[in-house]
Amino acid sequence: MGKIKIDAGLYDRVKAVTEKAGYGSVDEFIVHMIEKELEKIETAESDEEVTERLRGLGYLE
């Protein structure tokens, strides 16, 4: 497992949000956020697919 370094100020912000959101640790929160972002990217449609879908819904001519 790899380790990453982040700025101390950013870590403090993440730690505060982690506690408010009820995560067990900063690592748990960061892993969850990375997984969510990866899923967005991996399942994103191409611009062309989005354009065609909007055209089909009548939003574009």
URJO-V829916 format. One record per backbone hydrogen bond with DSSP energy under -0.5 kcal/mol. NH is the residue of the N-H (numbers start at 1). CO is the residue of the C=O. E is the energy in kcal/mol with one decimal. If there is no record, write none. Layout:
# URJO-V829916
nh=<NH;NH>
co=<CO;CO>
e=<E;E>
This chain:
# URJO-V829916
nh=<11;12;13;14;15;16;17;18;19;20;21;22;22;23;29;30;31;32;33;34;35;36;37;38;39;40;41;42;43;44;44;50;51;52;53;54;55;56;57;58;59;60>
co=<7;8;9;10;11;12;13;14;15;16;17;18;19;18;25;26;27;28;29;30;31;32;33;34;35;36;37;38;39;40;41;46;47;48;49;50;51;52;53;55;54;54>
e=<-2.5;-2.3;-1.9;-2.7;-2.9;-2.1;-2.2;-2.9;-2.1;-2.0;-2.7;-0.7;-0.6;-2.0;-1.9;-2.7;-2.7;-2.1;-2.4;-2.5;-2.5;-2.2;-2.2;-2.6;-2.2;-1.9;-2.1;-3.1;-2.0;-0.6;-0.7;-2.1;-2.5;-2.4;-2.2;-2.6;-2.4;-2.5;-1.5;-1.3;-2.3;-0.9>
